[in-house]
């Protein structure tokens, strides 16, 4: 496929999907630009985090994010999709996407430790909210279906429902969730928000499977880092939609896809405007069917996970499995991670050692990017002789190939006298009546030749006189010396 020029027919074909499915879009939570479900993200101390030591640039407004995800939903982002946010910060895009579209799993990777801990605290808030709504729902059903009880029996029943041990044993089992006839299971599936984050360097990822959609606020990322993510997207067999804030991913970084949409966004706080670009692979509909099959076969089965700490997570599959775990297990993992971060801080030597390893990896990526760019420039500058092809010219081409100096020799310029004799016509006079007197031209040329000869004679006499005087001076100096 030619990456520089994409046929208009292909672009129009994929844009038809957006026109046909405009009426099908329905938000899973609130239809308003500011959702009440995600309002906790803009309350409290965590709103003040706008930058950090790891290159955080800021955040996009919720209204702009909802517009981006609305367009992504036209290209296969639904209940069977997995979203990856590269540089997730405190998790705002992942949480908004999960509430808006109800996607299967929304995960993010973040390098900054403080922002990562804030994202874990936000997930903890969501899990507690799910438990609260689930208990209210179960209590309402029990109140409608229960038999008449005494006051003491009713108090004991309420205490038993609110008891954490009995709640954990009965209501949070996976068998109850997966039972189709259980109304509580259906309600829990509607509430369930599979959101997960892990701390790490995104350049250390080896593959993008099983992620289907990628979102990255890469406006402040270096080019060689974005090149790594583009290469992983090209090699992935499940990823088919890439959202970036760079316009030239196809032309300069070699993304194998089509650029379909430019979406205007605004930054939170400053109100700075930025364009967001949506790239899609040509066969994205076939890849979407494959992703749906993998998710149903793999992640809806019982999850067997051997990871006991979030700090041990190294790949994307393990964090997706953690989002599919029981709510209490997720809470336990998050609480342990936050306690470990708060109680056992890393020493300066450990931080410097981690930074050295990351800088070495980044240095290698940068050198590879520069080398690849230089190879492309060298290929563009190659000639036919460098490749080994000799081009022979025909006799007619050789005759016609006259140099500039040869053409100048054939041209005889007009002298100053002839230019004076040329008289240009007046405004009211015809140019056809004007002629040049050949006799006057020849006489003037003879006069100029005589003048030139006299000048040459004078110059030669002057040079000979200088030579004689120099010889006399040299002879006098030699006699004086003797």
CORRA-V689551 format. One record per backbone hydrogen bond with DSSP energy under -0.5 kcal/mol. NH is the residue of the N-H (numbers start at 0). CO is the residue of the C=O. E is the energy in kcal/mol with one decimal. If there is no record, write none. Layout:
<<NH	CO	E> <NH	CO	E>>
This chain:
<<2	0	-0.7> <10	6	-1.4> <11	7	-2.5> <12	8	-2.0> <13	9	-1.8> <14	10	-2.0> <15	11	-1.1> <16	13	-0.7> <17	13	-0.6> <18	14	-1.4> <19	15	-2.7> <20	16	-1.7> <21	18	-0.8> <24	20	-0.5> <27	99	-3.3> <34	32	-0.6> <38	35	-0.6> <40	37	-1.4> <41	38	-1.4> <42	39	-1.2> <46	43	-0.7> <47	44	-1.8> <48	45	-0.8> <49	47	-1.1> <51	55	-0.5> <54	51	-0.9> <60	265	-2.6> <64	60	-2.2> <65	61	-2.5> <66	62	-1.5> <67	63	-2.0> <68	64	-2.6> <69	65	-1.7> <70	66	-1.6> <71	67	-2.0> <72	68	-1.7> <73	70	-1.0> <74	71	-1.5> <75	72	-0.7> <76	71	-1.0> <77	75	-1.0> <80	77	-1.6> <82	104	-2.1> <83	212	-2.2> <84	106	-1.8> <85	83	-0.6> <85	214	-2.1> <86	84	-0.8> <86	108	-2.1> <87	84	-0.5> <87	108	-1.6> <90	87	-2.0> <94	90	-2.1> <95	91	-2.5> <96	92	-2.3> <97	93	-2.0> <98	94	-2.1> <99	95	-2.5> <100	96	-2.4> <101	96	-0.6> <101	97	-1.2> <102	96	-0.5> <103	77	-0.7> <103	80	-0.8> <104	80	-1.5> <105	193	-2.7> <106	82	-2.8> <107	195	-1.5> <108	84	-2.0> <109	197	-1.6> <115	111	-1.7> <116	112	-2.0> <117	113	-1.9> <118	114	-2.0> <119	115	-1.9> <120	116	-2.0> <121	117	-1.8> <122	118	-2.0> <123	119	-2.3> <124	120	-1.8> <125	121	-1.8> <126	122	-2.4> <127	123	-2.1> <128	124	-2.0> <129	125	-2.2> <130	126	-2.1> <131	127	-2.1> <132	128	-2.3> <133	129	-2.3> <134	130	-2.2> <135	131	-2.0> <136	132	-2.1> <137	133	-2.3> <138	134	-2.3> <139	135	-1.9> <140	136	-1.9> <141	137	-2.1> <142	138	-2.1> <143	139	-1.7> <144	140	-1.7> <145	141	-1.3> <153	149	-2.4> <154	150	-2.1> <155	151	-2.2> <156	152	-2.1> <157	153	-2.1> <158	154	-2.4> <159	155	-2.1> <160	156	-1.9> <161	157	-2.0> <162	158	-0.9> <166	162	-2.1> <167	163	-2.7> <168	164	-2.1> <169	165	-2.1> <170	166	-1.4> <171	166	-1.0> <172	169	-0.7> <176	172	-1.3> <177	173	-2.0> <178	174	-0.6> <178	175	-0.6> <179	177	-0.5> <181	178	-0.7> <182	180	-0.5> <185	181	-1.5> <186	182	-2.1> <187	183	-2.3> <188	184	-2.1> <189	185	-1.6> <190	186	-1.7> <191	187	-2.1> <193	191	-0.5> <194	192	-1.3> <195	105	-2.0> <197	107	-1.8> <199	109	-1.9> <201	199	-0.6> <203	200	-1.7> <204	201	-1.4> <210	207	-2.5> <211	81	-1.8> <212	81	-2.2> <213	240	-2.2> <214	83	-2.9> <215	242	-1.6> <216	85	-0.6> <217	215	-1.5> <220	217	-0.6> <225	221	-1.7> <226	222	-2.2> <227	223	-1.0> <228	224	-1.4> <229	225	-2.3> <230	226	-2.1> <231	227	-1.9> <232	228	-2.0> <233	229	-2.3> <234	230	-1.9> <235	231	-1.2> <239	211	-2.2> <240	211	-1.3> <241	278	-2.7> <242	213	-2.6> <243	241	-0.5> <243	276	-2.6> <251	247	-2.2> <252	247	-0.9> <253	249	-0.6> <254	248	-2.1> <256	254	-1.3> <257	279	-2.9> <259	257	-0.7> <259	277	-2.4> <260	277	-1.0> <262	275	-4.0> <264	273	-3.3> <266	271	-2.3> <267	58	-3.0> <269	267	-1.4> <270	266	-1.3> <273	264	-2.5> <275	262	-3.4> <276	243	-3.7> <277	260	-2.3> <278	241	-3.1> <278	276	-0.5> <279	257	-2.3> <280	239	-2.0> <283	280	-1.2> <286	282	-1.8> <287	283	-2.0> <288	284	-1.4> <289	285	-1.6> <290	286	-2.3> <291	287	-2.2> <292	288	-1.8> <293	289	-2.2> <294	290	-2.3> <295	291	-1.9> <296	292	-2.0> <297	293	-2.6> <298	294	-1.3> <299	294	-0.9> <303	301	-0.5> <304	302	-0.6> <311	308	-0.9> <312	309	-1.3> <318	314	-0.9> <319	315	-1.7> <320	316	-2.1> <321	317	-1.7> <322	318	-1.6> <323	319	-0.9> <324	321	-1.2> <329	325	-2.1> <330	326	-2.4> <331	327	-2.2> <332	328	-2.2> <333	329	-2.4> <334	330	-2.7> <335	331	-2.2> <336	332	-2.0> <337	333	-2.5> <338	334	-2.4> <339	335	-2.3> <340	336	-2.1> <341	337	-2.1> <342	338	-2.8> <343	339	-1.9> <344	342	-0.8> <350	346	-2.0> <351	347	-2.3> <352	348	-2.3> <353	349	-2.2> <354	350	-2.2> <355	351	-2.1> <356	352	-1.9> <357	353	-2.1> <358	354	-2.5> <359	355	-2.2> <360	356	-1.9> <361	357	-2.4> <362	358	-2.3> <363	359	-2.0> <364	360	-2.0> <365	361	-2.3> <366	362	-2.3> <367	363	-2.3> <368	364	-2.1> <369	365	-2.3> <370	366	-2.4> <371	367	-2.4> <372	368	-2.1> <373	369	-2.2> <374	370	-2.2> <375	371	-1.8> <376	372	-1.8> <377	373	-2.3> <378	374	-2.1> <379	375	-2.0> <380	376	-1.4> <381	378	-0.9> <386	382	-1.3> <387	383	-1.2> <388	383	-2.8> <389	387	-0.5> <390	388	-0.5> <391	389	-0.6> <397	393	-1.8> <398	394	-2.2> <399	395	-2.2> <400	396	-1.2> <401	399	-1.8> <406	402	-1.6> <407	403	-1.9> <408	404	-1.8> <409	405	-1.6> <410	406	-0.8> <412	410	-0.6> <418	414	-1.7> <419	415	-1.5> <420	416	-1.6> <421	417	-1.1> <423	421	-0.6> <428	425	-0.7> <432	429	-0.7> <433	430	-0.8> <437	435	-0.8> <440	436	-1.5> <441	437	-2.1> <442	438	-2.2> <443	439	-2.0> <444	440	-1.8> <445	441	-2.0> <446	442	-2.1> <447	443	-2.0> <448	444	-2.2> <449	445	-2.1> <450	446	-2.2> <451	447	-2.1> <452	448	-2.1> <453	449	-2.2> <454	450	-2.1> <455	451	-2.0> <456	452	-2.1> <457	453	-2.3> <458	454	-2.0> <459	455	-2.2> <460	456	-2.4> <461	457	-2.2> <462	458	-2.1> <463	459	-2.2> <464	460	-2.4> <465	461	-1.9> <466	462	-1.8> <467	463	-2.1> <468	464	-2.2> <469	465	-1.9> <470	466	-2.0> <471	467	-2.3> <472	468	-2.1> <473	469	-2.0> <474	470	-2.2> <475	471	-2.3> <476	472	-1.9> <477	473	-1.9> <478	474	-2.0> <479	475	-2.2> <480	476	-1.9> <481	477	-2.0>>
